[in-house]
Amino acid sequence: MPFQLTPLITQVAQIATTTSETVSRHNEVLTQLEEQARQNAIQQATNTQALAQLTEDVASLTDVVTNAIEIIESDREAFREEIRRIWEYLLKSNGHGGV
């Protein structure tokens, strides 16, 4: 009977070794995943900060462009008025010069 237990004990020892190796590999993978998750969290925080800065920059540029458009529209109206004034002057001058 002792001879029959030896192969069984050997199999149990192999299973225990295999299980231990598997647990060890799983622990390594888990450690790698935890590190990757930590790095991802850092990158996400960095991206969030960059996005916030870009949002501020876009808002600032929008203000600048809006102000520039307002100035351009104001200048355009001023130029139209000046052109109209010059045109009327030329019409009056040519009308009086031809008489």
Stockholm file with secondary structure:
# STOCKHOLM 1.0

chainA/1-99         MPFQLTPLITQVAQIATTTSETVSRHNEVLTQLEEQARQNAIQQATNTQALAQLTEDVASLTDVVTNAIEIIESDREAFREEIRRIWEYLLKSNGHGGV
#=GR chainA/1-99 SS CHHHHHHHHHHHHHHHHHHHHHHHHHHHHHHHHHHHHHHHHHHHHHHHHHHHHHHHHHHHHHHHHHHHHHHHHHHHHHHHHHHHHHHHHHHHHHHHHTC
#=GC SS_cons        CHHHHHHHHHHHHHHHHHHHHHHHHHHHHHHHHHHHHHHHHHHHHHHHHHHHHHHHHHHHHHHHHHHHHHHHHHHHHHHHHHHHHHHHHHHHHHHHHTC
//
